[in-house]
Amino acid sequence: MRAEPKSSAETVVEVQNLAKHFGSFVAVAGISFAVRRGEIFGFLGPNGAGKSTTIRMLCGLLAPTSGGGRVAGFDIVHEAEKIKTRIGYMSQKFSLYDELTVEENIDFYSGIYRLPRDRKAARKDWVLKMAGLLEHRNALAADLSGGWKQRLALGCAVLHEPSILFLDEPTSGVDPNSRRQFWDLIYELSGNGVTVFVTTHYMEESEYCDRLGVIYRGELIALGTPRELKTAHMQEAVLEIECERPNEAMELVERLPEIKEAALFGRGLHAVARGADAPPAIQAVQSALAGAGFRDAKVESIVPTLEDVFVSLIEARDRAGTPQTEVRR
């Protein structure tokens, strides 16, 4: 279990009312947050929520429409070029050269980052070992699997030993085992003092972060540790329902006055009660399912998952236009 960065740690990313408009479309709607040194900060949200747009502004690749921020002490509007020399950035799409070998890609980026000649060999060896690519050093990047490509891209992003690393959907499209191995590399970097800012839409990855910002339709709708988000935003009881015909069961459960909302979860359902008292909701669900002919349905109260929290936040935002909130310790 990772130890959380202390709240007194130095702030290395600070954003104030950051916004980006593309014509009449609001991609990012005036968000504010801060990230501390050595922290793994996750940006969680569905596709199109504004995650990539935000990260590109922080990396100095896209000018904001309004608001501002600082990364590594530099202003994202007026000192973008200085920011680029202090950070590592891994984009959503594989951005290395397929026609080059693993080693040639590393050599190329060593030149891009202007590594001193006496450091190039040592840094290349470190990247190859860190990413587990020693046996693949002569393979063409085009021939690597998705997981190995991501490792190579990560290695090239940290060649110059940046203190802040921005990863935009780094494990999108890779298998679960490769995803977990990639996160082992992230932990290793964070353990060495690197601040990691990572965007994701995978719920299990969110659990690996020290803190999370939940972004939806360009708005930051919640901010806190995974534990804080679960306790602060899920005051109602959460029920797990195992039964046959879950789609039909969901329609039935959602109509019950004791149930606030329900969603498919694996082969069953998760339902949010209208209060913290689980037994009345459990009884209502059991009675409704039995009356509708569902046999051997199992209903029990569970600890909410981040997916429960995420669904609850999104639906609350859609219903009421909930303003940005932050969980404070």
C-alpha positions as CSV (number, residue, x, y, z in Angstrom):
1,M,0.0,0.0,0.0
2,R,1.5,3.4,-1.0
3,A,2.0,6.1,1.6
4,E,0.1,9.2,0.6
5,P,2.2,12.4,0.0
6,K,2.0,14.7,3.0
7,S,-0.4,17.6,2.6
8,S,2.5,20.0,3.3
9,A,4.4,18.8,0.3
10,E,5.4,21.4,-2.4
11,T,2.8,22.1,-5.0
12,V,4.2,21.5,-8.5
13,V,1.0,21.8,-10.6
14,E,-1.5,24.6,-9.9
15,V,-4.5,25.4,-12.0
16,Q,-6.9,28.4,-11.5
17,N,-10.2,28.7,-13.5
18,L,-8.6,27.0,-16.5
19,A,-10.9,27.0,-19.5
20,K,-10.7,26.0,-23.2
21,H,-13.4,26.8,-25.8
22,F,-13.4,25.6,-29.4
23,G,-15.9,28.0,-31.0
24,S,-19.1,27.5,-29.1
25,F,-18.0,24.2,-27.6
26,V,-16.7,24.3,-24.1
27,A,-14.1,21.6,-23.7
28,V,-12.9,22.7,-20.2
29,A,-15.1,24.9,-18.1
30,G,-13.0,26.9,-15.5
31,I,-11.5,24.1,-13.4
32,S,-9.1,24.6,-10.4
33,F,-6.9,22.1,-8.6
34,A,-3.4,21.5,-7.4
35,V,-1.0,18.6,-7.4
36,R,1.8,18.0,-4.9
37,R,5.4,16.8,-5.5
38,G,5.7,13.0,-5.6
39,E,1.9,12.5,-5.9
40,I,0.1,10.2,-8.4
41,F,-2.8,12.4,-9.4
42,G,-5.5,10.8,-11.5
43,F,-7.9,12.6,-13.8
44,L,-10.9,10.3,-14.1
45,G,-13.7,10.8,-16.7
46,P,-15.5,9.4,-19.7
47,N,-14.2,10.0,-23.2
48,G,-14.8,13.5,-24.3
49,A,-14.9,14.9,-20.7
50,G,-11.9,17.3,-21.2
51,K,-9.1,15.2,-19.8
52,S,-6.8,15.3,-22.8
53,T,-7.5,19.0,-23.5
54,T,-6.5,19.8,-19.9
55,I,-3.3,17.8,-20.0
56,R,-2.3,19.5,-23.3
57,M,-2.8,22.9,-21.8
58,L,-0.7,21.9,-18.8
59,C,2.1,20.6,-21.1
60,G,2.2,23.9,-23.0
61,L,0.8,22.3,-26.2
62,L,-2.5,24.2,-26.2
63,A,-3.2,27.7,-25.2
64,P,-6.1,28.2,-22.7
65,T,-9.0,30.4,-23.6
66,S,-9.0,31.8,-20.1
67,G,-7.7,31.2,-16.6
68,G,-4.2,29.9,-16.1
69,G,-1.8,27.8,-14.0
70,R,1.8,26.9,-13.2
71,V,3.7,23.7,-13.9
72,A,7.1,23.2,-12.3
73,G,7.0,26.9,-11.3
74,F,6.4,28.2,-14.8
75,D,3.3,29.9,-16.2
76,I,1.4,27.7,-18.7
77,V,0.6,30.7,-20.9
78,H,3.8,32.8,-21.0
79,E,6.5,30.1,-20.2
80,A,5.2,27.1,-22.2
81,E,8.6,26.4,-23.7
82,K,10.3,26.2,-20.3
83,I,7.6,23.8,-19.1
84,K,8.4,21.4,-22.0
85,T,12.0,21.0,-20.8
86,R,10.9,20.1,-17.2
87,I,8.2,17.5,-17.9
88,G,7.7,14.1,-19.6
89,Y,4.7,13.7,-21.7
90,M,3.1,10.5,-23.1
91,S,0.2,11.0,-25.5
92,Q,-2.9,8.9,-25.9
93,K,-1.7,7.7,-29.3
94,F,1.6,5.9,-29.8
95,S,3.8,8.7,-31.0
96,L,7.2,7.0,-31.5
97,Y,8.6,5.8,-34.9
98,D,7.4,2.4,-36.1
99,E,10.2,2.1,-38.7
100,L,12.9,2.5,-36.0
101,T,14.0,-0.1,-33.6
102,V,13.5,0.2,-29.8
103,E,17.1,1.3,-29.4
104,E,17.0,3.8,-32.3
105,N,13.8,5.4,-30.9
106,I,15.6,5.9,-27.6
107,D,18.7,7.3,-29.4
108,F,16.4,9.7,-31.3
109,Y,14.7,11.0,-28.2
110,S,18.1,11.4,-26.4
111,G,18.9,13.8,-29.2
112,I,15.5,15.6,-28.9
113,Y,16.1,16.1,-25.2
114,R,19.7,17.1,-25.8
115,L,21.1,14.7,-23.3
116,P,24.9,15.2,-22.8
117,R,27.0,12.6,-24.6
118,D,28.3,11.2,-21.4
119,R,24.8,10.5,-20.1
120,K,23.2,9.0,-23.2
121,A,24.5,5.4,-22.8
122,A,23.7,5.3,-19.1
123,R,20.1,6.6,-19.6
124,K,19.5,4.2,-22.5
125,D,20.6,1.3,-20.4
126,W,18.3,2.5,-17.6
127,V,15.3,2.8,-19.8
128,L,15.8,-0.6,-21.4
129,K,16.1,-2.2,-17.9
130,M,13.2,-0.2,-16.4
131,A,10.9,-1.0,-19.2
132,G,12.0,-4.6,-19.6
133,L,13.1,-4.1,-23.1
134,L,16.6,-5.4,-23.1
135,E,15.7,-8.5,-25.1
136,H,13.7,-6.3,-27.6
137,R,16.2,-3.6,-28.1
138,N,16.7,-4.5,-31.8
139,A,13.0,-5.1,-32.6
140,L,11.2,-2.6,-34.8
141,A,8.7,-0.6,-32.8
142,A,6.0,-1.6,-35.3
143,D,6.5,-5.3,-34.3
144,L,5.9,-4.7,-30.6
145,S,2.7,-5.6,-28.9
146,G,0.6,-2.8,-27.4
147,G,1.9,-3.3,-23.9
148,W,5.6,-3.2,-25.1
149,K,4.9,-0.1,-27.1
150,Q,3.5,1.7,-24.1
151,R,6.6,0.7,-22.1
152,L,8.9,2.1,-24.8
153,A,6.8,5.3,-25.0
154,L,7.1,5.7,-21.2
155,G,10.8,5.1,-21.3
156,C,11.3,7.8,-23.9
157,A,9.2,10.2,-21.9
158,V,11.5,9.9,-18.9
159,L,14.8,9.8,-20.6
160,H,15.7,13.3,-19.5
161,E,14.7,12.5,-15.9
162,P,11.7,15.0,-15.6
163,S,10.4,15.8,-12.2
164,I,6.8,15.8,-13.5
165,L,5.3,13.1,-15.8
166,F,2.0,13.6,-17.8
167,L,0.4,10.4,-19.0
168,D,-2.7,10.7,-21.2
169,E,-4.7,7.5,-21.2
170,P,-1.4,5.5,-21.1
171,T,-2.9,2.0,-20.9
172,S,-5.8,2.5,-23.4
173,G,-6.1,-0.6,-25.6
174,V,-3.7,-2.8,-23.7
175,D,-4.6,-6.1,-22.0
176,P,-5.2,-6.1,-18.2
177,N,-1.9,-7.9,-17.4
178,S,0.1,-5.3,-19.4
179,R,-1.9,-2.5,-17.7
180,R,-0.9,-3.8,-14.3
181,Q,2.8,-4.1,-15.3
182,F,2.7,-0.5,-16.6
183,W,1.4,0.7,-13.3
184,D,4.2,-1.1,-11.5
185,L,6.5,1.2,-13.6
186,I,4.5,4.2,-12.5
187,Y,4.9,3.2,-8.9
188,E,8.6,2.9,-9.4
189,L,8.9,6.4,-10.8
190,S,6.7,7.9,-8.1
191,G,8.8,6.1,-5.5
192,N,11.8,7.9,-6.9
193,G,10.1,11.3,-6.4
194,V,8.5,11.8,-9.8
195,T,5.1,13.5,-9.8
196,V,2.7,11.6,-12.1
197,F,-0.4,13.1,-13.6
198,V,-2.4,10.4,-15.3
199,T,-5.7,10.5,-17.2
200,T,-7.9,7.4,-17.3
201,H,-11.4,6.1,-17.7
202,Y,-10.6,2.7,-16.1
203,M,-12.1,2.5,-12.6
204,E,-9.6,-0.1,-11.4
205,E,-6.7,2.3,-12.3
206,S,-8.3,5.1,-10.3
207,E,-7.8,3.0,-7.1
208,Y,-4.0,3.1,-7.7
209,C,-3.9,7.0,-7.5
210,D,-3.2,9.0,-4.4
211,R,-5.8,11.5,-5.3
212,L,-8.5,11.8,-8.0
213,G,-10.2,14.6,-9.9
214,V,-13.4,13.5,-11.5
215,I,-14.1,15.5,-14.7
216,Y,-17.3,15.5,-16.7
217,R,-18.4,17.7,-19.6
218,G,-15.4,19.9,-18.9
219,E,-16.2,20.5,-15.2
220,L,-14.3,19.1,-12.2
221,I,-17.2,17.7,-10.2
222,A,-15.2,16.0,-7.3
223,L,-11.7,16.0,-5.9
224,G,-10.2,13.8,-3.2
225,T,-8.5,10.5,-2.4
226,P,-10.4,7.3,-3.5
227,R,-11.4,6.7,0.1
228,E,-12.6,10.2,0.6
229,L,-14.7,10.1,-2.6
230,K,-16.4,6.9,-1.5
231,T,-17.2,8.2,2.0
232,A,-18.1,11.8,1.1
233,H,-20.2,11.1,-2.0
234,M,-21.9,7.9,-1.1
235,Q,-24.0,8.6,2.0
236,E,-26.6,6.2,0.8
237,A,-26.4,2.4,1.1
238,V,-25.3,0.5,-1.9
239,L,-26.8,-2.9,-2.7
240,E,-25.4,-5.7,-4.8
241,I,-28.1,-7.7,-6.6
242,E,-27.3,-11.1,-8.2
243,C,-30.2,-12.4,-10.3
244,E,-31.2,-13.7,-13.7
245,R,-32.2,-11.3,-16.4
246,P,-30.4,-8.3,-14.9
247,N,-31.6,-5.8,-17.6
248,E,-35.2,-6.6,-16.8
249,A,-34.5,-6.6,-13.0
250,M,-32.9,-3.1,-13.3
251,E,-36.0,-1.7,-14.8
252,L,-38.0,-3.1,-12.0
253,V,-35.7,-2.0,-9.2
254,E,-35.4,1.5,-10.5
255,R,-39.1,2.0,-10.1
256,L,-39.0,1.2,-6.4
257,P,-39.4,4.3,-4.0
258,E,-36.7,2.9,-1.8
259,I,-34.1,3.0,-4.6
260,K,-32.5,6.1,-5.9
261,E,-30.7,4.6,-9.0
262,A,-29.5,1.3,-10.3
263,A,-26.9,0.2,-12.9
264,L,-25.6,-3.0,-14.5
265,F,-22.5,-4.2,-12.7
266,G,-20.8,-7.3,-14.1
267,R,-23.5,-10.0,-14.3
268,G,-25.7,-8.3,-11.8
269,L,-26.7,-4.9,-10.5
270,H,-25.6,-2.3,-8.1
271,A,-28.5,-0.2,-6.6
272,V,-28.2,3.0,-4.5
273,A,-30.8,3.3,-1.8
274,R,-32.5,6.6,-0.9
275,G,-30.9,6.5,2.6
276,A,-28.1,5.1,4.7
277,D,-30.4,2.4,6.2
278,A,-29.9,-0.7,4.0
279,P,-32.5,-3.3,5.4
280,P,-35.7,-1.5,4.2
281,A,-34.2,-1.2,0.7
282,I,-33.0,-4.8,0.7
283,Q,-36.5,-6.0,1.7
284,A,-38.2,-3.9,-0.9
285,V,-35.9,-5.3,-3.7
286,Q,-36.3,-8.9,-2.6
287,S,-40.1,-8.6,-2.5
288,A,-40.3,-6.9,-5.9
289,L,-38.0,-9.5,-7.5
290,A,-39.9,-12.4,-5.9
291,G,-43.2,-10.9,-7.0
292,A,-42.0,-10.7,-10.6
293,G,-40.9,-14.3,-10.7
294,F,-37.1,-13.9,-10.2
295,R,-35.9,-17.0,-8.5
296,D,-32.9,-17.2,-6.1
297,A,-32.1,-13.5,-6.3
298,K,-29.4,-12.5,-3.8
299,V,-29.5,-8.9,-2.4
300,E,-26.9,-7.6,0.1
301,S,-25.4,-4.3,1.3
302,I,-21.8,-3.7,0.1
303,V,-19.0,-1.1,0.4
304,P,-19.4,1.2,-2.6
305,T,-16.8,1.0,-5.4
306,L,-15.4,3.9,-7.3
307,E,-17.6,2.9,-10.1
308,D,-20.6,3.4,-7.9
309,V,-19.3,6.8,-6.9
310,F,-18.6,7.7,-10.5
311,V,-22.0,6.8,-11.7
312,S,-23.7,8.6,-8.8
313,L,-21.7,11.8,-9.4
314,I,-22.4,11.8,-13.2
315,E,-26.1,11.2,-12.7
316,A,-26.3,13.9,-10.0
317,R,-24.5,16.3,-12.3
318,D,-26.9,15.5,-15.1
319,R,-30.0,16.0,-12.8
320,A,-29.1,19.0,-10.9
321,G,-26.0,20.7,-12.4
322,T,-24.0,20.1,-9.2
323,P,-21.1,22.6,-8.8
324,Q,-17.5,21.6,-8.4
325,T,-16.8,20.2,-4.9
326,E,-13.6,19.3,-3.1
327,V,-13.2,16.9,-0.3
328,R,-11.0,18.5,2.4
329,R,-9.0,16.6,5.0
